[in-house]
Amino acid sequence: MMKFIEETSGIGELLLNGITVCEVRYRLSRYQGMIEESGLQVPGLHRIEGAIEFNERTDSQEWIGAPLTLKLQDGRMLGITLATTEGRILSEGHGPSKCLCC
């Protein structure tokens, strides 16, 4: 079971291989995996979904499926995957290529 944890939005930076490629406006929802019977969190089971908005001059086609990092306005950094050129993003799992907390 996934439990809604947080919704956040703001202006951030999109990075590829540690280099900022553009500034984006983002809107994200974060969900945490939970054990139904006990209500305890399942470590490492999370999902981030949402969208980023590019300026009209940005060609995002080459970033689809690439391991990107989104630096949020509050300084947190999240590993994301761009699913569409319209800016739909998704991240599932845990670790250096996902949540960047470890």
C-alpha positions in Angstrom: 0.0 0.0 0.0 1.3 3.5 -0.8 0.5 6.4 1.5 0.5 10.0 0.3 3.2 11.9 2.3 3.9 15.2 0.7 3.1 17.6 -2.2 5.5 20.3 -3.1 6.0 22.8 -5.9 8.5 25.5 -6.8 11.3 26.5 -9.1 14.3 24.2 -9.3 17.2 23.0 -11.4 17.3 20.0 -13.7 20.7 18.3 -13.7 22.2 15.7 -16.0 25.5 14.1 -14.8 25.8 16.7 -12.1 25.5 19.6 -14.5 22.6 22.0 -14.5 20.8 21.8 -17.9 17.9 24.2 -17.2 15.7 25.8 -14.6 12.2 24.3 -14.3 9.0 24.8 -12.4 8.0 21.6 -10.7 5.0 20.0 -9.0 5.5 16.7 -7.1 3.6 14.2 -5.0 5.5 11.8 -2.8 4.2 8.5 -1.6 5.7 6.0 1.0 5.2 2.2 0.9 3.4 1.0 4.0 2.7 -2.4 5.5 -1.1 -2.7 5.6 -1.4 -4.7 8.8 0.9 -2.7 11.0 1.0 0.7 9.3 4.8 0.7 9.4 6.8 2.2 6.6 8.6 -0.1 4.2 12.1 1.2 4.0 13.2 2.1 0.5 9.7 1.7 -1.0 8.6 5.1 -2.3 7.2 6.8 -5.4 7.5 10.3 -6.7 5.3 11.5 -9.5 4.5 14.9 -11.0 5.5 17.3 -13.7 8.1 19.8 -14.6 7.6 22.8 -16.9 10.3 23.8 -19.3 10.6 27.2 -21.1 9.4 27.1 -24.7 12.9 27.0 -26.1 13.9 23.8 -24.3 14.0 20.6 -26.3 13.6 17.8 -23.7 13.4 14.9 -26.1 17.0 13.8 -25.4 16.3 13.6 -21.6 13.5 11.1 -21.8 14.6 8.0 -19.8 17.9 9.5 -18.8 18.9 9.5 -15.1 18.2 13.1 -14.2 18.4 14.9 -10.8 15.9 17.6 -9.8 17.2 20.1 -7.3 14.2 21.4 -5.3 13.8 25.0 -4.1 14.5 23.8 -0.6 17.9 22.2 -1.6 16.8 18.6 -1.6 17.9 16.6 -4.7 15.8 13.8 -6.2 16.7 11.3 -8.8 13.9 11.4 -11.5 13.0 10.0 -14.9 11.4 12.2 -17.5 8.6 10.1 -19.0 7.3 12.6 -21.7 8.5 15.7 -23.5 5.5 17.5 -21.8 7.4 17.1 -18.5 5.7 14.1 -16.7 8.2 12.7 -14.2 8.4 9.5 -12.2 10.8 8.0 -9.6 10.4 4.7 -7.7 12.7 3.0 -5.4 15.7 3.9 -3.2 19.4 4.6 -3.5 21.9 6.7 -5.4 20.0 6.7 -8.7 16.6 7.5 -7.1 16.2 9.3 -3.8 19.8 10.5 -3.4 19.5 10.2 0.4 22.3 7.6 0.6 
